[in-house]
């Protein structure tokens, strides 16, 4: 077991270290633009990106809100559909053998290829973007939930049954509780993919969203605006990820103690 220190155990370190890492990355980016005298139209400096944001804060925040809404809706829909399917897979070997190849097939299809089809089938509204996010999130959520359910120790299951626990009690009091850390791992993987899914969908048939901003910036060679949109996507992805981390710490304090 690795030695536990202030850097691994302190809540302050958990906040400060990511900030330091981000600051180092921004510093390297800024240094590269200065040392190599890179023109802003090729690679803008962090300061150029900040200035561009404050030139159009309302517009960029509005497009961020659009992408954020699509991301959250698709992610929640993936949970609502994916978790019950994972439970059914765990309960039935036959269903597992039927569904797993289909999941692998759907997951292996490049999502960029599906985006134009979703626009044809669902139009130019919000639903194609939500469904794209759903497709990106679905596989990791199903797999992590199913593996978490299967990881329940057999001796604990037998103990519950020896105490005449019902199937419902066994599921909620043992299997689901034991699987929650693994389920949250899938959620954290999925939320990062959700942001990617929303951007992919906004590249095709969209008139708003940060993906649309990036596409239009490329067409007009406004690299700084594109980097401002990319930076907002990064901030959004980090915020959603750490929101899930905080939720996991709040709901599963016992799981953190085991680490």
N, C-alpha and C positions, 0 to 999 in steps of 0.2 A: 504494500500500500504506500502511495507517495506521502512524503512528509507534509503535514499540514502547517502552514505558516499564516502570518497576517495577510499576505497577498492572496491566499486561497480562501480564508475564512471571513475576512472583514467585509461587511456590507459597503463600507466606504471604498475599499479596493475594487469591489464589483462595479462601482460607478466610475471611479477615477481611471482605471486601466483601459476600458473601452474608449474613453475620451482622449486619453494619451495616444492610443493607437490611431484614432481618427485624426488627431492633430499632426502626428508624424506623417500620415499618408498625404494630408493636405500640404504639409511642408515640402515633401518630396515632389509633389505635383507643381507647386509654386517654384521650387528650385529648378526643376527641369525647364520650365518656360523661360527662366532668367538665364541660366547657364548656357542653354542651347539657342537662345534668342529666337524662340518659336513665335511665329506670327499668330496674333489672336484668332485669325480666321481658320487656322489649323488646330491650335490648342489654346484656348483662352486661359488666362490665369484665374485662380480662385477669386481674386478681387474683381476681375472683369465679370465673372458670373454673379457675384453679389450685386454689383452695380446694375447689371441687366435685370436682376430680380426686382430691385427697387424702382426700376423704370416702369415695370408692368406688374406690380404686386397683385392688384385685383384680378387681372386676367389669369395669371399663373396660379393663384390660390383657387380661383373658380375651377380651373381645369384639374387641379389637384383633387378638389372635392369630388368631381365627376369620377376620376379614376379610383379614388378611395371607396366611393359607394359601390362601384362595380366589383371591386376586389372583395369587400366585406360580404356583399350579397352572394357572390359566387362561392366564397369560402364557407359561409354558413350553410348554403344549399348542399355543398359537398359533404359537410358533416351530417346533415339531416338524412341524406341518402346513403352515404358511405358507411357510417357506423352500423345501422341496422343490417346492411348487406354483409358486413364483416361478421356480425353476430350470427347470422344465418349460415354463413360459410363454416364457422367454427362448430355449429350444432350439427351440420350434415356433411359427411365426407363426400357423398354423391354430389351435393350442390357445389362443394369446393372444386371437385374435378370438372364440373360443368362450367363454372364461372371463371376460374383462374385463367384458362387460355384466352377467354374473351377480354379479361382485364389486361393481360399482357399485350394482346393485339391492339386494343384501343390506346394503351399507353405508348406503344412503339410507333404509332402514326405521328409524323411531324405535325405539330399543332398549327404551324404556319400554313400548311396545306388545307387544313380544315376551316380556317378563318373565312375565306371567300364563300365556302359552301354554307356556313352559318348565316352569312348576310343574305344569300339567295333564299334560304329556307325561312328566315325569321325577319328579314327586312333590315332597316338601318337604325332601329331603335336600340334600347339598352340590352335586350335579351341576348343577342349574339355575344356581347361582351361578357355577360354573366355566365352563359353556358361555357364559353371558352375558359373562364376562371374555374368553373366546376370541373371541366375535363383535366385541367392542370393539377387540381388538388385531389381529385378522386382517388387515384392509385395509391399515393403515400398514406392517405387516411385509412383506406380499406386494409392495406397490408399491415400497417403498424397496429391497428386495432385487432386484427385477426391474430397476429403474432403475440400481442399482449395477452389476449384471452387464452391462447394455447400455452403460455408460459406459466400458468397457475400450477403450483406443485400438486402432484397427484395425491400426496398424503393429506394435504389440506382439503381437497375435494372429498376424499374418503371420510375425513373427520366430520365434515359438514353433513354428509349423508348418514353417518352413524348417529348423528344427533337429530335425525328425521327432518332435516331442513328441506324445504320444497325447492323445486327448480328455480323459482323466482328468487327465493332467499339466497340460494347458492350463487345466482348470477349477480345480484346487486350487492350482497354482503362480502362476496369473495372474489369472483372472477373479474367483475368490473373494477373493483377497488385495486386488485393486484395488477390489472392491465393499464390503469390510468397513467403511470409514468411513460409507458411505451406509446400510449395513445397521444399524449402531449408531445412526444418526440415527433410523431407523424404530423401533428398540427403545426409544429414549428417549421418542419420541412415544407409543408403545404402552403403556409402563408407567404413564404418567399416566392414560391412558384406562382401563387395567386397574382402577385404584382406583375410578374412576367406575362402571365396570361392576359391581364387587362391591357398591357401595352401592345401585345401581339394583335389583339382584337381591334385596337384603336388604329392600327396601321391600315386596316382594310374597312372601307365603308363607314368611317366615323367622321363627325364634324366637331367633336370636342373630346377632351381628355388629354393627358400628358403625352400619350403615344401619338395623338394627332398633332400636338405641338411639335414634337420631335420630327415627325414626317414633314410638316410644312417648313420647319427650320432648315431641314436638309435641302428642300426644293429651292429655298431662297438663299442658301449658303450662309444662314445666320447661325454659325456654330455656337456662339455664346448663348443664344436663346436655347439651343438644343441642350447645352450643358446645364443650363439653369433648370430645365425640365428634368433632365437625368438626375440632377442633384436632389430635386424634390422627390423623385421616385425613390431614391436611395434613403432619404429621410423617412419617407412613408413606410418603406419596407422595414427599416430598423425599428421604428416606433411600433409597428404591428407585431414584430417578433418579440420585442421586450414586453409588450402588453401581455402576450401569451406567457412569457416567462414569469411575470408578476402574478398572473392568474394561477399558474401552476404552483408557485410558492405559497399562495394564499389557500388554495384548495388541497394541496398535498404537502403539508409541512413535514409529515413523517417520511416522505420519499427523499426530501433534501437531507434529512439526518443520516440516511444510509450512505450518502456519497462521501 
